[in-house]
Amino acid sequence: MRYRQTVPVVFILIFLAGVTVKSQTPASAANYYEHGASKFERGDFDGALADYTRAIEISSHLSPAKSRSLSSANAFDAAEADRIGVIDPITARAYTNRGIVRLCKGDVDGAISDLDQAIRINSGLAEAHLARGVAQRRRGDSKGALADFARALSINPRLSEAYHDRADLLLAMGNLDGAIADLNRALALKTHLPETYYGFGYVCLAKKDFIGAIAYFDQALQLKPEMAAAFQGRGTARMSQTDIPGAILDLSRALEIDPNLEYAYMNRGLALLLQGKDAEAQKDFARCLELKSDLKNDLNQRIELAKELRNKTP
């Protein structure tokens, strides 16, 4: 059975380090910034968005003296400061984090706007380039995404998340060797990122190494038991191993965690069709097309193949 992967994205919020605040105004900006990070970690995206917006509003209007009291890092020359009108180091970080929040909320254009601004203020923020690369990919700009991932890694060669996000894009583009090389780099830097094992799982699927794929998805789920995309991948691998009950179990679990995985509905529907449960399968197919209507032709072809396979089974 064919499969479709869900993009594994790791978002890195930038936290303030070594910041000393003395006056009330810059302290307020830092407080809003920190509250935004806390809310993001709790899944309160609207609250995080509001707090980062307030941090930007305050920090963008600090005087140069107050701005420099926050941190001496990432200072800008006078011409750059005059052009942008912002020299507070909190501002670029707040734009980066707000862009990440917007991306999580599905506002790709808003995310790119924020990340563009962060990079204009401070082009040396690797995390801003990483997040913009993810956003560029979601907008369909693979070339722009690759350029941002490369820039992030040129700034911070130890940013493992950039390696496996780039690997996922290379895999989607059919560059298996490039994907494997990046996943190996990511694994050498951090062994505890489930997205890296997930990536190796999809490489194995592409190579039709279904046993290897299942082993990698198992590792991803050991690290992140609620990883819907890993259940989806393992379910797909089990279908290819003709373990239809196991596939349905995994795909159902994926949809319990994330009910918006159109390919999980498609594959579970195909598995149900193979079991002769046509009515249940049709419900999954209908939901798949509700989520992504342009899959209709692809889905119809897969349904015909599944029916042929079912008719040939004794």
C-alpha positions as CSV (number, residue, x, y, z in Angstrom):
1,M,0.0,0.0,0.0
2,R,1.2,3.5,-0.8
3,Y,1.7,6.0,2.0
4,R,2.0,9.6,2.7
5,Q,4.0,11.0,5.5
6,T,3.1,13.9,7.8
7,V,5.9,16.5,8.2
8,P,7.7,16.1,11.5
9,V,8.4,19.5,12.7
10,V,10.3,20.5,15.9
11,F,9.7,24.1,17.0
12,I,12.4,25.6,19.2
13,L,11.4,28.6,21.3
14,I,14.2,31.0,22.0
15,F,14.6,31.7,25.7
16,L,16.4,34.7,27.1
17,A,19.8,33.9,28.7
18,G,21.9,36.1,30.9
19,V,19.4,39.0,30.7
20,T,19.5,41.5,33.5
21,V,16.6,43.9,33.8
22,K,16.5,46.9,36.1
23,S,14.0,49.4,34.9
24,Q,10.3,48.8,34.8
25,T,9.7,49.1,31.1
26,P,12.3,46.5,29.8
27,A,11.4,44.2,32.7
28,S,7.8,44.3,31.4
29,A,8.9,43.2,27.9
30,A,11.0,40.4,29.4
31,N,8.1,39.3,31.6
32,Y,5.6,39.1,28.7
33,Y,8.2,37.2,26.7
34,E,8.7,34.6,29.4
35,H,4.9,34.3,30.0
36,G,4.5,33.7,26.2
37,A,7.0,30.9,26.3
38,S,5.2,29.3,29.3
39,K,1.8,29.5,27.6
40,F,3.2,28.0,24.4
41,E,4.6,25.0,26.3
42,R,1.1,24.5,27.9
43,G,-0.5,24.6,24.4
44,D,-2.2,28.0,25.0
45,F,-1.3,29.4,21.6
46,D,-3.7,32.3,21.8
47,G,-2.3,33.4,25.1
48,A,1.3,33.0,23.9
49,L,0.4,35.1,20.8
50,A,-1.0,37.9,22.9
51,D,2.0,37.9,25.2
52,Y,4.6,37.9,22.4
53,T,2.7,40.7,20.8
54,R,2.9,42.8,24.0
55,A,6.6,42.0,24.4
56,I,7.2,43.3,20.8
57,E,5.1,46.4,21.4
58,I,7.1,47.3,24.6
59,S,10.6,46.3,23.4
60,S,10.2,48.0,20.0
61,H,9.8,51.3,21.8
62,L,12.6,51.1,24.3
63,S,15.3,53.8,24.2
64,P,18.8,52.7,23.1
65,A,20.0,53.0,26.7
66,K,17.3,50.8,28.1
67,S,17.7,48.3,25.3
68,R,21.4,47.9,25.9
69,S,20.7,47.3,29.6
70,L,18.9,44.1,28.6
71,S,21.9,42.5,26.9
72,S,25.1,43.3,25.1
73,A,24.7,40.3,22.8
74,N,23.6,40.7,19.1
75,A,24.2,44.4,19.1
76,F,23.5,46.2,15.8
77,D,25.4,49.0,14.2
78,A,23.9,52.4,14.1
79,A,22.8,52.3,10.5
80,E,21.0,49.0,10.9
81,A,19.3,50.2,14.1
82,D,18.1,53.4,12.4
83,R,16.8,51.4,9.4
84,I,14.8,49.0,11.5
85,G,14.0,51.2,14.4
86,V,14.6,48.3,16.9
87,I,17.8,47.4,18.7
88,D,16.4,45.5,21.7
89,P,17.5,41.9,21.5
90,I,14.2,40.7,22.9
91,T,12.4,42.0,19.9
92,A,13.9,39.7,17.3
93,R,13.4,36.7,19.6
94,A,9.8,37.7,20.3
95,Y,9.1,37.9,16.6
96,T,10.7,34.5,16.1
97,N,8.6,32.9,18.8
98,R,5.4,34.7,17.7
99,G,6.1,33.4,14.2
100,I,6.4,29.8,15.5
101,V,3.1,30.3,17.4
102,R,1.4,31.5,14.2
103,L,2.7,28.5,12.3
104,C,1.3,26.2,14.9
105,K,-2.1,27.9,14.5
106,G,-1.9,27.4,10.7
107,D,-1.2,31.0,9.8
108,V,1.7,30.4,7.4
109,D,1.8,33.9,5.9
110,G,1.6,35.6,9.3
111,A,4.4,33.3,10.5
112,I,6.7,34.1,7.6
113,S,6.0,37.9,8.1
114,D,7.1,37.6,11.7
115,L,10.1,35.5,10.9
116,D,11.2,37.8,8.1
117,Q,11.1,40.7,10.6
118,A,13.1,38.7,13.1
119,I,15.8,38.0,10.5
120,R,15.9,41.6,9.4
121,I,16.6,42.6,13.0
122,N,19.1,39.8,13.6
123,S,20.1,37.6,10.7
124,G,22.1,35.4,13.1
125,L,19.2,33.7,14.7
126,A,19.4,30.1,13.6
127,E,16.1,29.2,15.1
128,A,14.4,32.0,13.0
129,H,15.8,30.5,9.8
130,L,14.8,27.0,10.9
131,A,11.2,28.1,11.6
132,R,11.0,30.1,8.4
133,G,12.2,27.0,6.5
134,V,9.4,25.0,7.9
135,A,6.9,27.7,6.9
136,Q,8.4,28.0,3.4
137,R,7.9,24.3,3.0
138,R,4.3,24.5,4.1
139,R,3.7,27.3,1.5
140,G,5.2,25.0,-1.1
141,D,8.5,26.7,-1.6
142,S,11.0,23.8,-1.3
143,K,13.9,25.9,-2.6
144,G,13.3,28.6,-0.1
145,A,13.0,26.0,2.7
146,L,16.3,24.3,1.8
147,A,18.0,27.7,1.7
148,D,16.7,28.6,5.2
149,F,17.7,25.1,6.6
150,A,21.2,25.6,5.2
151,R,21.4,29.0,6.7
152,A,20.3,27.8,10.1
153,L,23.0,25.1,10.0
154,S,25.7,27.5,8.8
155,I,24.9,29.6,11.9
156,N,24.6,26.6,14.3
157,P,26.0,23.3,12.9
158,R,24.7,21.5,16.0
159,L,21.1,22.4,15.4
160,S,19.9,18.8,15.1
161,E,16.3,19.8,14.5
162,A,17.3,21.5,11.3
163,Y,19.0,18.3,10.0
164,H,15.9,16.2,10.5
165,D,13.5,18.8,9.1
166,R,15.7,19.1,6.0
167,A,15.9,15.3,5.8
168,D,12.1,15.1,5.7
169,L,12.0,17.6,2.9
170,L,14.7,15.8,1.0
171,L,12.8,12.5,1.5
172,A,9.7,14.1,0.0
173,M,11.8,15.2,-2.9
174,G,13.0,11.7,-3.5
175,N,16.6,12.4,-2.3
176,L,17.0,9.3,-0.1
177,D,20.8,9.6,0.2
178,G,20.6,13.2,1.3
179,A,17.8,12.4,3.8
180,I,19.8,9.6,5.3
181,A,22.9,11.7,5.6
182,D,21.0,14.5,7.5
183,L,19.3,12.0,9.7
184,N,22.6,10.5,10.7
185,R,23.9,13.9,11.5
186,A,20.9,14.6,13.7
187,L,21.3,11.3,15.4
188,A,25.0,11.9,16.1
189,L,24.0,15.2,17.9
190,K,20.9,14.0,19.8
191,T,19.8,10.5,20.4
192,H,16.5,11.3,22.1
193,L,14.6,13.1,19.3
194,P,11.7,10.9,18.2
195,E,11.4,12.8,14.9
196,T,14.8,11.5,13.9
197,Y,13.7,7.8,14.3
198,Y,10.4,8.7,12.6
199,G,12.4,10.0,9.7
200,F,14.4,6.8,9.4
201,G,11.1,4.9,9.5
202,Y,9.9,6.7,6.4
203,V,13.2,6.2,4.7
204,C,12.7,2.4,5.3
205,L,9.1,2.7,3.9
206,A,10.5,4.3,0.8
207,K,13.0,1.5,0.4
208,K,10.2,-1.1,1.1
209,D,12.0,-2.2,4.2
210,F,8.9,-2.6,6.2
211,I,10.4,-4.6,9.1
212,G,13.0,-1.8,9.5
213,A,10.3,0.8,9.3
214,I,8.3,-0.8,12.1
215,A,11.5,-1.0,14.3
216,Y,12.2,2.7,13.8
217,F,8.6,3.8,14.5
218,D,8.7,1.6,17.6
219,Q,11.7,3.7,18.8
220,A,10.0,6.9,18.0
221,L,7.0,5.9,20.0
222,Q,9.1,4.8,23.0
223,L,10.4,8.4,23.1
224,K,7.1,10.0,22.3
225,P,4.1,7.7,23.0
226,E,1.5,10.1,21.7
227,M,3.2,10.7,18.3
228,A,0.3,10.4,15.9
229,A,2.5,10.4,12.8
230,A,4.6,7.5,14.1
231,F,1.4,5.4,14.6
232,Q,0.3,6.3,11.1
233,G,3.7,5.3,9.7
234,R,3.8,2.0,11.6
235,G,0.2,1.3,10.6
236,T,1.2,1.8,6.9
237,A,4.2,-0.5,7.3
238,R,1.9,-3.2,8.9
239,M,-0.5,-2.9,6.0
240,S,2.4,-3.6,3.7
241,Q,3.3,-6.7,5.8
242,T,-0.4,-7.8,5.4
243,D,-0.9,-7.3,9.2
244,I,-4.3,-5.7,8.6
245,P,-5.6,-5.9,12.2
246,G,-2.3,-4.4,13.5
247,A,-2.6,-1.7,10.8
248,I,-6.1,-0.8,11.8
249,L,-5.1,-0.6,15.4
250,D,-2.2,1.8,14.7
251,L,-4.1,4.0,12.3
252,S,-7.1,4.2,14.7
253,R,-4.7,5.3,17.5
254,A,-3.1,7.9,15.2
255,L,-6.6,9.3,14.6
256,E,-7.5,9.3,18.3
257,I,-4.5,11.6,18.8
258,D,-4.9,13.7,15.7
259,P,-8.3,13.4,13.9
260,N,-7.0,15.5,11.0
261,L,-4.7,13.0,9.3
262,E,-6.3,12.5,5.9
263,Y,-3.9,9.7,4.9
264,A,-4.6,7.8,8.1
265,Y,-8.3,7.8,7.2
266,M,-7.4,6.7,3.6
267,N,-5.2,3.8,4.8
268,R,-7.5,2.7,7.5
269,G,-10.4,2.7,5.0
270,L,-8.4,0.6,2.6
271,A,-7.6,-1.8,5.5
272,L,-11.2,-2.0,6.4
273,L,-12.1,-2.6,2.8
274,L,-9.7,-5.6,2.7
275,Q,-11.6,-7.0,5.7
276,G,-14.9,-6.6,3.8
277,K,-16.1,-3.8,6.1
278,D,-17.3,-1.6,3.2
279,A,-19.6,0.6,5.2
280,E,-17.0,1.5,7.7
281,A,-14.4,2.0,5.0
282,Q,-16.7,4.4,3.1
283,K,-17.0,6.6,6.3
284,D,-13.2,6.8,6.4
285,F,-13.0,7.6,2.7
286,A,-15.6,10.4,3.1
287,R,-13.6,11.9,6.0
288,C,-10.4,11.7,4.0
289,L,-11.9,13.7,1.2
290,E,-13.4,16.2,3.6
291,L,-9.9,17.0,4.8
292,K,-8.3,16.9,1.3
293,S,-10.6,16.9,-1.6
294,D,-7.9,16.7,-4.2
295,L,-7.1,13.2,-3.2
296,K,-10.2,11.9,-4.9
297,N,-8.5,10.4,-8.0
298,D,-5.7,8.9,-6.0
299,L,-8.2,7.4,-3.5
300,N,-10.3,5.9,-6.2
301,Q,-7.3,4.2,-7.7
302,R,-6.3,2.7,-4.4
303,I,-9.9,1.5,-3.7
304,E,-9.9,-0.4,-7.0
305,L,-6.5,-2.0,-6.2
306,A,-7.7,-3.0,-2.7
307,K,-10.9,-4.5,-4.2
308,E,-8.8,-6.5,-6.7
309,L,-6.5,-7.7,-3.9
310,R,-9.5,-8.7,-1.8
311,N,-11.1,-10.7,-4.7
312,K,-7.9,-12.6,-5.2
313,T,-7.6,-13.5,-1.5
314,P,-8.9,-17.1,-0.8
